[in-house]
Amino acid sequence: MTEEQLRLLWKEEYCNPDKPIFTLDRIQVRFFEDMFNHAFYESDNRKARDKSILSFNRLEKMLRIKDTLTDPDAILKQGWDRDKKMYDGARRVAFIKDSYMVVIRFTGHLKAKFVTAYEIQSERTIQIIKESPDWISGETNGKSKL
């Protein structure tokens, strides 16, 4: 598929307001067309965060985002805020056994926004995620999530 076709698939599968996407625990996750670049491009330089390389690895797993969000066996962890260098209860990571993860950020009561999704390539990173704080329903840095 061409990049244009993949962008269209993204728009149709994830950004269609007539087909809302919900997690297993009924949180509606919103997706936007402009998130395509963030989700499916990788940085040539991690520190610069340039997102300059189209990632075929990420693209081939595009349709797994929904599956991961609804997987009853997914491990749910608090997300890491790399700018603040701390765990953030308003971010949730859904991690599945084949090293694929989806990150969402809560925006309101039972509402969240897609942040990113990718396959983790490093055993060290997998271990860090498994050891990170569990995501607890109802808590977001002292605010109610649900």
C-alpha positions as CSV (number, residue, x, y, z in Angstrom):
1,M,0.0,0.0,0.0
2,T,1.1,3.6,-0.6
3,E,1.4,6.1,2.2
4,E,-1.7,7.8,0.8
5,Q,-3.6,4.6,1.0
6,L,-2.4,4.0,4.6
7,R,-3.4,7.5,5.6
8,L,-6.9,6.8,4.2
9,L,-7.0,3.5,6.1
10,W,-6.0,5.4,9.3
11,K,-8.8,7.9,8.7
12,E,-11.4,5.3,8.0
13,E,-10.6,2.9,10.8
14,Y,-9.7,5.3,13.6
15,C,-10.8,8.9,12.8
16,N,-14.4,8.2,11.9
17,P,-16.7,9.8,14.4
18,D,-19.5,7.4,13.2
19,K,-17.4,4.4,14.4
20,P,-16.2,5.3,18.0
21,I,-13.5,3.1,19.5
22,F,-13.8,2.0,23.1
23,T,-11.4,0.2,25.4
24,L,-12.4,-3.0,27.2
25,D,-13.4,-0.9,30.2
26,R,-15.6,1.5,28.1
27,I,-13.3,4.4,27.7
28,Q,-13.9,6.2,24.4
29,V,-10.6,6.8,22.7
30,R,-10.4,9.6,20.1
31,F,-8.1,9.5,17.1
32,F,-7.3,12.4,14.7
33,E,-5.8,12.4,11.2
34,D,-2.8,14.5,12.2
35,M,-1.7,11.8,14.6
36,F,-0.6,9.6,11.7
37,N,2.8,11.1,11.5
38,H,3.5,10.8,15.2
39,A,2.3,7.2,15.3
40,F,3.9,5.9,12.1
41,Y,7.1,7.8,11.7
42,E,10.2,7.2,13.8
43,S,13.0,9.6,14.6
44,D,16.4,9.4,13.0
45,N,17.6,11.1,16.1
46,R,15.7,10.2,19.4
47,K,16.9,13.4,21.1
48,A,15.8,15.6,18.3
49,R,12.5,13.8,18.0
50,D,12.4,14.6,14.3
51,K,10.0,11.9,13.1
52,S,11.6,11.8,9.8
53,I,11.5,8.1,8.9
54,L,8.3,6.3,7.8
55,S,8.2,3.1,9.9
56,F,7.0,0.0,8.0
57,N,7.1,-2.0,11.2
58,R,4.6,0.4,12.8
59,L,2.5,0.6,9.7
60,E,2.0,-3.1,9.3
61,K,0.6,-3.2,12.9
62,M,-1.8,-0.3,12.4
63,L,-4.9,-2.5,12.9
64,R,-3.6,-3.9,16.1
65,I,-4.3,-0.7,18.0
66,K,-8.0,-1.5,18.4
67,D,-7.2,-5.1,19.3
68,T,-4.7,-4.0,22.0
69,L,-7.2,-1.5,23.5
70,T,-9.8,-4.2,23.9
71,D,-7.5,-7.1,24.9
72,P,-8.7,-8.5,28.3
73,D,-5.2,-9.8,28.9
74,A,-3.4,-6.5,28.2
75,I,-1.2,-5.3,31.1
76,L,-2.3,-1.8,32.1
77,K,0.4,0.5,33.4
78,Q,0.8,4.2,34.0
79,G,2.4,6.1,31.2
80,W,5.7,7.8,31.3
81,D,6.0,11.5,30.7
82,R,9.4,11.8,29.2
83,D,9.4,15.6,29.4
84,K,8.6,15.7,33.1
85,K,10.6,12.4,33.7
86,M,7.8,10.9,35.8
87,Y,4.9,8.5,35.6
88,D,1.6,10.1,34.8
89,G,-1.6,8.6,36.0
90,A,-3.5,10.4,33.2
91,R,-1.6,8.3,30.6
92,R,-2.3,4.6,30.3
93,V,-0.2,2.0,28.5
94,A,-1.9,-1.1,27.3
95,F,0.9,-3.7,26.9
96,I,0.4,-7.1,25.3
97,K,2.5,-10.2,25.5
98,D,4.0,-9.9,22.0
99,S,5.6,-6.6,23.0
100,Y,3.1,-4.3,21.4
101,M,1.8,-1.3,23.3
102,V,-0.7,1.5,22.9
103,V,-0.6,4.7,24.9
104,I,-3.7,6.9,25.6
105,R,-4.1,10.1,27.6
106,F,-7.2,10.8,29.5
107,T,-9.1,14.0,28.6
108,G,-12.3,13.6,30.7
109,H,-14.8,11.2,32.2
110,L,-14.4,7.9,30.2
111,K,-12.7,9.8,27.5
112,A,-9.1,9.6,26.2
113,K,-7.0,10.6,23.2
114,F,-4.6,8.2,21.4
115,V,-1.0,9.1,21.9
116,T,1.0,6.4,20.2
117,A,1.5,2.7,19.5
118,Y,4.5,0.6,18.6
119,E,6.3,-2.7,19.1
120,I,9.0,-2.6,21.7
121,Q,12.3,-3.8,20.4
122,S,14.3,-3.9,23.6
123,E,14.1,-6.5,26.4
124,R,15.3,-3.8,28.8
125,T,12.4,-1.5,27.8
126,I,9.9,-4.4,28.2
127,Q,11.2,-5.0,31.7
128,I,10.9,-1.3,32.6
129,I,7.3,-1.2,31.4
130,K,6.4,-4.4,33.4
131,E,8.0,-2.9,36.5
132,S,6.3,0.5,36.1
133,P,3.3,1.4,38.4
134,D,0.0,-0.3,37.6
135,W,-2.7,1.9,36.2
136,I,-5.5,2.2,38.7
137,S,-9.0,3.0,37.6
138,G,-10.3,6.1,39.2
139,E,-7.0,7.9,39.9
140,T,-5.3,10.5,37.8
141,N,-2.8,12.4,39.9
142,G,-5.5,12.9,42.5
143,K,-8.3,13.5,40.0
144,S,-11.0,11.1,39.1
145,K,-10.5,9.3,35.8
146,L,-13.7,7.3,35.7
